[in-house]
C-alpha cells in the first residue's frame, strides 16, 4: 500500500493497495515521484492489467474533520477493503499502518524497496493526478492540472486572488488563515 496527496492544500488523499499477480512488466515501475508522467501512465495501465488493485479516496472535508494522518489511514483501509482478493498480509509505505485485521508491515521508503508498494505508489499518484485534472475543469482559476493542489507560487497567488474553493483543505495553512466562511 501507498498513498498520494498528504501535503497539498487542495484535493483528496488517495491510497492504493496492489496485489501483484504477474511480475513480467515491460514498463518501468518505481517510486512514482521518480517517474515521469508518461512513464507513470504506461506503468499504471500495465498494473491495472496484471494486478489486483484497490483504491481509497478521502475528500478534503473529511481531511479537515479528522486530520490528514487519520484520513490517510482511512484511505488505506478503504483501498484494502476494495481489493477483490483478501491478502495474506499488507506491506505499507511509511512508519504507521492502518487498522486492519491483517498482518501488516510498515516499510520506510517502501516504494523504493518493494515492487508491490511501488505499484501502489504509481496507482495512487496517477489516480490523484487525474482527479486534480478533473477539478481543474471545475475550478479553472486555480491551475490544479499543473500543480495538483500543492502550494506553488501560482497556486498561492490564485488563493490570494480568489480565496479557497470547495476542494481546498480549510484546516491547512495558509488556507486556514484565508477562509472567510
N, C-alpha and C positions, 0 to 999 in steps of 0.2 A: 504494500500500500504506500501511496504517496499523495501529497496534496499540492495544490497551486492556489495562490491568491491570499496568503496570510497578510501581506504587507500593504496592499493597495488601499487607497482612500475610497474606492468605489467598487461595486460588484460583489458577487458571491465568492465564497471559498469553495473549492471543488476538490474532492478526493476521488481516487480511483483504486480499485482492487483488481489485480490481474493474476489469473492462473495461467501460466504458460503451458500449452499442450504440445507445441511443436517449436523446437529451437532452431529450425533451419530458416533463418531470416536472411533475406537478401538486402534489407535495409539496415543501416547502422542504427543501433539503439544505445543511448547513453543518457546520462543526466540531461533532462530536457533543456536546462539552462545552457548547456554546452553545445546544443544543436541549433542549426539554422531553421527558420520557419519551414522551408521547403523540405529539409531532411526530417523534421518532426512530422510533417503531414504524411510523408511516404511511410515512415515507421508506424504512425497512427493507423493508417489503412491496413498495414500488414498485421499489426497487433490485433485489430478487430477481427481479422480473418482467422488468425491462428491461436487465439487465446479466449478464455472465459473472462469477461470484463463486467465489473460493477462500478457504477458512478454515483457519488453522493454530492448534492449541491445544497449549500446553506446560504440563504439570501441575507442581504445587508441588515434588514430589520431584526433578524434572529441574532446575527453577529452583535448588533448593538445591545440586544436584550441579555445575552448570556456571555459575551466576550469572545474574542477571536480564538482563544485557545479551546474553549468549550465547543465553539462552533466547528472548529477543525476536527475535534474528536467525533462530533455528531456526524459530520460529512463522511468520516472514515467508517463509522458504524453503518451508515446508510449504504456506502459502497459495498461493504462485505455482505450486507443483507440482500443486496440486489444481485449477487452472484447466483447463477443458476446451478452451481455446484457448491457444496459445503466443503471448505478447505480443511485440511488436517491441522494447519496452523497458519499464522499470519506473520510475515516479515513487515515491519513498519519502519519507514524512514524517519529518523529522529530519536528523541530521548524518551518520549512517552507513548503509551499505547492506549487505544480506546477501551471502553467497557464491552468486551465480547466474551462469550462462553467458549473461547478457543485458546489454544496455546498461542502466545504472541511473543515476538522477539523484536525489541527496539534496536535498530542499527543506525548509528550515527554515520552520515554520508552514505546511507544505504543505496541511494540512486547511482552511486559510483561503484558500489561493491556487489550489488545483486542485479542480475538481469531482469528478474520479475519486478523489482522495485523500479528499475529504470523504465520498464514498460509502463508501469503505473504512473510514473512521473510524466511520461510523454502523453498519456491519455488525459491526465488531469490538466496539463498545460494547454493542450490543443482544445479540449472541451471548454476551458475557461476563456481562452483567447477568442473562440468562436462566439461565446456568449457576449463578450465585450464588443465584438464586431456588430452583433445584433443590437446591443444597447446603443452603439454609435448611431445606428439608424433612427432609434427612438429619441435620442438626445444628442443631435449632431453638434451642438455648440461646445461640447467638452473634448472631443477628439479621442474618445475611448478606443477606437480602432487602432490608433497609433500608440498610445501609452498604456493601454489596458487597465487604466484606473490608478496607476502609480502616480506618485506626487512629483511629476516632472514640472519644470518651469511653465510649460504651456498649459498643463492641467491646473496648476495653482493660479495662473492668470485667468483662466476660464472660471474658476471658482470665485475669484475676487470680482469678476465682471458680472457673472450670472447667479452667484450663490449656488448652494448644493441642489442637486436634483434627487429624485426618488431613490436612485440606487447608490447614493453616497452613504458612507458609513458615518452616521451622525455622532458616534462615540469616539471617532478617530480625530486627532488634531492634524491639520488646522480646521477641519470641517466643523468640529465641535464648537469652536470659537466663532465660526461664521454663521451658525444656524440661527435663524430668526423665527423659528416656529414657536 
